Amino acid sequence: MTRMINSVQSVLLELLLTIARPSLTTTDFVRPYRSETARCENGFESSEKAQDLARILMDNYSRSALPEPAPVNVHVEITIQDISDISAISGTFVIDFWISAIWQDTRLKFSHIDPCRRNLSLDHDMEPRLWSPNVCIVNSKKTKVHDSPKPNILLMIFPNGTTWLNYRIRSESPCIMELRKFPLDSIRCDLIFESYSYNIAEVTLDWLEWLPVSIIKDDLNLPDFKLTNITYGKTTEMYLPTYVSVFISWIAFWMDTRALPARITLSVSSLMALTFQFGTIVRTLPKASYVKAIDLWMFSCVGFIFAALVELAIVAYNDKIVDQNQRRRKASAVGNLLARASITTAGLPDMKQRKSSRGDVFLDYNSKELLSVTTNNNNHSNKLDRQQEIKPNYGSNQIQKSYSQQSIKKSPPSELGSAIDRFSSIAFPMAFAVFNAIYWTYYLSSYSSTKSLINRSLDVL
């Protein structure tokens, strides 16, 4: 049985109360009564003390002998106080309840001794001195009688010898946990009662004819002898964070393809959060050799986030290839410009190539040599114009201007990477929606069929 709080998920709880080897015939339960013929003076009962009456009844009484006639028909009544401490790890649940065993022992009949007494209430110390059917929970792991401060045992004897023995018990009992469809599964917890000391030929157990099983809490329902209750489990803790993690990983599809660090941080953070969440859930569940529904859900969500990371790697690799191609084209353009510049400046002395910090190419000349060549050719060294003294820059201006034009025409972001992001922003949500439709349809239909099967079982009972 699994009980969970504050969630959207439904878990079916079933508490099956059974009596081992019930009798085939039901005898009429002799109800407590007050003798109609008995009359007390002034309307009061006899003043004889209960202790004296109990002492009289205990004379010549043997607790080892069965009441006549055999088999003794014992009627069982259950009142559930609380169900708590449900553990999926140990596969147990703790239940607090009152259990009543009612039978008739003609040896304790006192209507002929004190006709005015309605019942005889005895202390728990008297219980070991009387015969009892020793009704026990055979499948419990641990059972104890509450003592607050004394043992919570009620022993009452009626004038016709009907004996009512009531205990307030806390029992730790097992639950049959089949977790293949967890957390959308149905878990059954059984309480099996039988007489531990006697066989069916000596003692038969049967449910009380009126209100055999009742429950104190209004929010729990107990039709017939089974408690079938739908509560809400750890869906908020299990499913909602996984939805958020998957949705966050998709934000990267709408980011710039060149914002690689931000996209990686977003996807990896989503994957780490989901992994931590899965580890927390696994620690709260028992070990199982099969794949549970929650395992399938978690693995699928991890797969979607991992696929988003793979998409990111594909886009980043495509951008890298595009960037390398752009660099090659720029290098080729610069080489062509240098080749044309070498033709334009052919014959000029001492031309040197220089690169700026931006990557621009300049051609420098030795101004002294150029001045010497110019004056020798014109034979007018004293009539040199100022403009002739300026260092020439033949070819350099052309190269710088042409390269600057190449630099201004920057390539746009990779069209293929943007197309992949646009496709992923549609394909991923659609694929996740299809997975959700298949997952919830399958497991919710299984849950509904299990619930219908239990309801049909209740109708048969």
Rosetta blueprint (number, residue, H / E / L):
1 M L
2 T L
3 R L
4 M L
5 I L
6 N L
7 S L
8 V L
9 Q L
10 S E
11 V E
12 L E
13 L E
14 E E
15 L E
16 L E
17 L E
18 T E
19 I E
20 A L
21 R L
22 P L
23 S L
24 L L
25 T L
26 T L
27 T L
28 D L
29 F L
30 V L
31 R L
32 P L
33 Y L
34 R L
35 S L
36 E L
37 T L
38 A L
39 R L
40 C L
41 E H
42 N H
43 G H
44 F L
45 E L
46 S L
47 S L
48 E L
49 K L
50 A H
51 Q H
52 D H
53 L H
54 A H
55 R H
56 I H
57 L H
58 M H
59 D L
60 N L
61 Y L
62 S L
63 R L
64 S L
65 A L
66 L L
67 P L
68 E L
69 P L
70 A L
71 P L
72 V E
73 N E
74 V E
75 H E
76 V E
77 E E
78 I E
79 T E
80 I E
81 Q E
82 D E
83 I E
84 S E
85 D E
86 I E
87 S E
88 A L
89 I L
90 S L
91 G L
92 T E
93 F E
94 V E
95 I E
96 D E
97 F E
98 W E
99 I E
100 S E
101 A E
102 I E
103 W E
104 Q E
105 D L
106 T H
107 R H
108 L H
109 K L
110 F L
111 S L
112 H L
113 I L
114 D L
115 P L
116 C L
117 R L
118 R L
119 N L
120 L E
121 S E
122 L E
123 D L
124 H H
125 D H
126 M H
127 E H
128 P H
129 R H
130 L L
131 W L
132 S L
133 P L
134 N L
135 V E
136 C E
137 I E
138 V L
139 N L
140 S L
141 K L
142 K E
143 T E
144 K E
145 V E
146 H L
147 D E
148 S L
149 P L
150 K L
151 P E
152 N L
153 I E
154 L E
155 L E
156 M E
157 I E
158 F L
159 P L
160 N L
161 G L
162 T E
163 T E
164 W E
165 L E
166 N E
167 Y E
168 R E
169 I E
170 R E
171 S E
172 E E
173 S E
174 P E
175 C E
176 I E
177 M L
178 E L
179 L L
180 R L
181 K L
182 F L
183 P L
184 L L
185 D L
186 S E
187 I E
188 R E
189 C E
190 D E
191 L E
192 I E
193 F E
194 E E
195 S E
196 Y L
197 S L
198 Y L
199 N L
200 I L
201 A L
202 E L
203 V E
204 T E
205 L E
206 D E
207 W E
208 L L
209 E L
210 W L
211 L L
212 P L
213 V E
214 S E
215 I E
216 I L
217 K L
218 D L
219 D L
220 L L
221 N L
222 L L
223 P L
224 D L
225 F L
226 K E
227 L E
228 T E
229 N E
230 I E
231 T E
232 Y E
233 G L
234 K L
235 T H
236 T H
237 E H
238 M H
239 Y H
240 L H
241 P H
242 T H
243 Y H
244 V H
245 S H
246 V H
247 F H
248 I H
249 S H
250 W H
251 I H
252 A H
253 F H
254 W H
255 M L
256 D L
257 T L
258 R L
259 A L
260 L H
261 P H
262 A H
263 R H
264 I H
265 T H
266 L H
267 S H
268 V H
269 S H
270 S H
271 L H
272 M H
273 A H
274 L H
275 T H
276 F H
277 Q H
278 F H
279 G H
280 T H
281 I H
282 V H
283 R H
284 T L
285 L L
286 P L
287 K L
288 A L
289 S L
290 Y L
291 V L
292 K L
293 A H
294 I H
295 D H
296 L H
297 W H
298 M H
299 F H
300 S H
301 C H
302 V H
303 G H
304 F H
305 I H
306 F H
307 A H
308 A H
309 L H
310 V H
311 E H
312 L H
313 A H
314 I H
315 V H
316 A H
317 Y H
318 N H
319 D H
320 K H
321 I H
322 V H
323 D H
324 Q H
325 N H
326 Q H
327 R H
328 R H
329 R H
330 K H
331 A H
332 S H
333 A H
334 V H
335 G H
336 N H
337 L H
338 L H
339 A H
340 R H
341 A H
342 S H
343 I H
344 T H
345 T L
346 A L
347 G L
348 L L
349 P L
350 D L
351 M L
352 K E
353 Q E
354 R E
355 K E
356 S L
357 S L
358 R L
359 G L
360 D L
361 V E
362 F E
363 L E
364 D E
365 Y L
366 N L
367 S H
368 K H
369 E H
370 L H
371 L H
372 S H
373 V H
374 T H
375 T H
376 N H
377 N H
378 N H
379 N L
380 H L
381 S H
382 N H
383 K H
384 L L
385 D L
386 R H
387 Q H
388 Q H
389 E H
390 I L
391 K L
392 P L
393 N L
394 Y L
395 G L
396 S H
397 N H
398 Q H
399 I H
400 Q H
401 K H
402 S H
403 Y H
404 S H
405 Q H
406 Q H
407 S H
408 I H
409 K L
410 K L
411 S L
412 P L
413 P L
414 S L
415 E H
416 L H
417 G H
418 S H
419 A H
420 I H
421 D H
422 R H
423 F H
424 S H
425 S H
426 I H
427 A H
428 F H
429 P H
430 M H
431 A H
432 F H
433 A H
434 V H
435 F H
436 N H
437 A H
438 I H
439 Y H
440 W H
441 T H
442 Y H
443 Y H
444 L H
445 S H
446 S H
447 Y H
448 S H
449 S H
450 T H
451 K H
452 S H
453 L H
454 I H
455 N H
456 R H
457 S H
458 L H
459 D H
460 V H
461 L L
